[in-house]
Amino acid sequence: MQFRVHRTLLAMQVRALRRNYRIPTTAVATYMGISASRLSRIESNPHLIKVPQFYLLMEAIGADIEPCGQLAQLTHQLVGWRKKLGLTQTRFGALLGVSQSRIAHIEQDAAHLSVEMLLKLLEALRISLYIGQQIHRQPLAPALAMAAAASEKTNPPTQQGARGARRQRVDGMHELHLQDAAGRELG
């Protein structure tokens, strides 16, 4: 399943992807390190979250983001697309109703960019954004949920929350480390 992202339909598209892959809200929320109620609010209005959290959400449900597949490459792609259209930062900013310095800031670091602004940028660049899977692969959130469930069977949950996994940032990307009940990393 894959969707061409429409700003007005994004909330419905994100929720449909998670439901289509039959991934429980709690598994995705645990993977993202947020509460299920926060995930529900994000699914209701994904425009307000920052781009890195959107990438994490798509990673959790096993969805690709095309043509902006890697968050680390997003800024380079935005600059390339703008230059390909022959737009200066000043002209591009004027098209979007923002200053040249805001465009320069976005092109330096897209991490502080909201999903809403990303969609506006892509629309101005005439780039369509797609979310979903082109090739079936297992989402990461269910693996996390299974590890947590296995951990809860051997050890009751602690006050620290869900057990069985931790995320580590490596070069701007999240890496999933599954652990057994004793805290040893699993393959």
C-alpha positions as CSV (number, residue, x, y, z in Angstrom):
1,M,0.0,0.0,0.0
2,Q,1.3,3.4,-0.9
3,F,-0.2,6.9,-0.9
4,R,0.7,10.1,-2.7
5,V,0.6,12.5,0.2
6,H,-2.0,15.2,0.2
7,R,-1.8,17.8,2.9
8,T,-5.5,17.5,3.7
9,L,-5.5,13.7,3.8
10,L,-2.2,13.0,5.6
11,A,-3.7,12.2,8.9
12,M,-6.0,9.6,7.3
13,Q,-3.2,8.2,5.2
14,V,-0.9,7.7,8.2
15,R,-3.6,6.0,10.2
16,A,-4.6,3.8,7.2
17,L,-1.0,2.6,6.8
18,R,-0.7,1.6,10.5
19,R,-4.0,-0.2,10.4
20,N,-3.3,-1.8,7.1
21,Y,-0.1,-3.3,8.5
22,R,-2.0,-4.3,11.6
23,I,0.3,-2.6,14.0
24,P,-1.1,-1.8,17.4
25,T,-0.9,1.8,18.5
26,T,1.0,0.8,21.7
27,A,3.7,-0.9,19.7
28,V,4.3,2.2,17.6
29,A,4.2,4.5,20.6
30,T,6.6,2.3,22.5
31,Y,9.0,2.3,19.5
32,M,8.8,6.1,19.2
33,G,9.3,6.5,23.0
34,I,5.9,8.4,23.4
35,S,2.6,7.6,25.0
36,A,-0.3,6.0,23.0
37,S,-2.3,9.2,23.5
38,R,0.5,11.3,22.1
39,L,0.6,9.0,19.1
40,S,-3.2,9.3,18.7
41,R,-2.7,13.1,18.6
42,I,0.1,12.8,16.0
43,E,-2.1,10.5,13.9
44,S,-4.9,13.1,14.1
45,N,-2.7,16.0,13.0
46,P,0.8,14.9,11.7
47,H,1.4,18.3,10.2
48,L,2.5,19.7,13.5
49,I,5.3,17.3,14.3
50,K,8.9,17.8,13.2
51,V,10.3,15.9,10.3
52,P,12.6,13.6,12.3
53,Q,9.6,12.4,14.4
54,F,7.6,11.8,11.1
55,Y,10.5,9.7,9.8
56,L,10.6,7.7,13.1
57,L,6.8,7.1,12.8
58,M,7.2,5.9,9.2
59,E,10.1,3.7,10.3
60,A,8.0,2.2,13.1
61,I,5.2,1.1,10.8
62,G,7.6,0.0,8.1
63,A,6.7,2.7,5.6
64,D,9.0,4.3,3.1
65,I,9.1,8.0,2.3
66,E,9.8,8.7,-1.3
67,P,11.6,10.5,-2.9
68,C,13.1,11.7,0.5
69,G,14.1,8.2,1.7
70,Q,16.8,9.2,4.2
71,L,16.5,12.0,6.7
72,A,20.2,12.6,6.5
73,Q,19.9,13.3,2.7
74,L,16.8,15.5,2.9
75,T,18.6,18.9,3.1
76,H,20.9,18.0,0.1
77,Q,17.8,16.9,-1.9
78,L,15.9,20.2,-1.1
79,V,18.9,22.3,-2.2
80,G,19.3,20.2,-5.4
81,W,15.6,20.5,-6.3
82,R,15.6,24.2,-5.7
83,K,18.6,24.8,-7.8
84,K,17.3,22.5,-10.6
85,L,14.3,24.9,-10.9
86,G,16.7,27.8,-11.0
87,L,15.3,29.4,-7.8
88,T,17.5,31.5,-5.5
89,Q,16.8,31.2,-1.7
90,T,15.3,34.7,-1.9
91,R,12.9,33.8,-4.7
92,F,12.0,30.4,-3.2
93,G,11.3,32.1,0.2
94,A,9.1,34.6,-1.5
95,L,7.1,31.7,-3.1
96,L,6.5,30.2,0.3
97,G,6.0,33.5,2.2
98,V,9.1,33.1,4.3
99,S,12.4,34.9,4.5
100,Q,15.6,34.0,2.7
101,S,17.3,33.4,6.0
102,R,14.5,30.8,6.9
103,I,15.2,29.0,3.6
104,A,19.0,29.0,4.4
105,H,18.3,27.6,7.9
106,I,16.1,24.9,6.4
107,E,18.8,24.0,3.9
108,Q,21.4,23.8,6.7
109,D,19.3,21.5,9.0
110,A,15.9,20.1,8.2
111,A,15.6,18.6,11.7
112,H,13.6,21.7,12.9
113,L,11.3,21.6,10.0
114,S,7.6,20.7,10.6
115,V,5.9,18.2,8.3
116,E,3.5,21.0,7.2
117,M,6.4,23.2,6.1
118,L,8.1,20.2,4.3
119,L,4.9,19.6,2.4
120,K,4.8,23.2,1.4
121,L,8.4,23.1,0.3
122,L,7.8,20.0,-1.8
123,E,4.6,21.5,-3.3
124,A,6.5,24.6,-4.4
125,L,9.3,22.4,-5.8
126,R,6.7,20.4,-7.7
127,I,7.8,17.2,-5.9
128,S,5.2,14.6,-4.9
129,L,5.8,12.8,-1.6
130,Y,4.8,9.2,-1.3
131,I,4.5,7.1,1.9
132,G,4.0,3.4,2.2
133,Q,5.7,0.2,1.1
134,Q,6.9,-0.6,-2.4
135,I,8.4,-3.9,-1.3
136,H,6.9,-5.8,1.7
137,R,9.1,-5.9,4.7
138,Q,8.4,-6.2,8.4
139,P,7.7,-3.0,10.3
140,L,10.0,-2.4,13.3
141,A,7.3,-1.7,15.9
142,P,5.9,-5.2,16.0
143,A,9.4,-6.6,16.7
144,L,9.6,-4.2,19.6
145,A,6.1,-5.2,20.9
146,M,7.0,-9.0,20.7
147,A,10.3,-8.3,22.6
148,A,8.4,-6.3,25.3
149,A,5.7,-9.0,25.6
150,A,8.3,-11.7,26.0
151,S,10.1,-9.7,28.6
152,E,6.8,-9.1,30.5
153,K,6.2,-12.9,30.7
154,T,9.5,-13.5,32.4
155,N,9.7,-10.2,34.4
156,P,6.7,-8.0,35.4
157,P,6.9,-4.5,33.9
158,T,8.9,-2.0,36.0
159,Q,8.0,1.6,36.7
160,Q,10.5,2.5,33.9
161,G,7.8,1.5,31.3
162,A,8.1,-1.0,28.4
163,R,11.1,-3.2,28.5
164,G,12.8,-5.1,25.8
165,A,14.2,-2.5,23.5
166,R,16.1,0.7,23.3
167,R,16.8,3.1,20.5
168,Q,20.2,4.7,19.9
169,R,21.0,7.6,17.6
170,V,23.7,6.8,15.1
171,D,24.6,9.5,12.6
172,G,21.2,11.1,13.0
173,M,19.3,7.8,12.5
174,H,17.7,5.6,15.1
175,E,19.0,2.1,15.5
176,L,16.8,-0.5,17.3
177,H,18.5,-2.7,19.8
178,L,16.3,-5.6,21.1
179,Q,17.2,-7.0,24.6
180,D,16.2,-10.0,26.5
181,A,14.8,-9.8,30.1
182,A,18.3,-9.7,31.5
183,G,19.3,-6.8,29.4
184,R,21.4,-8.7,26.9
185,E,21.2,-7.6,23.3
186,L,19.5,-10.0,20.9
187,G,20.7,-10.6,17.4
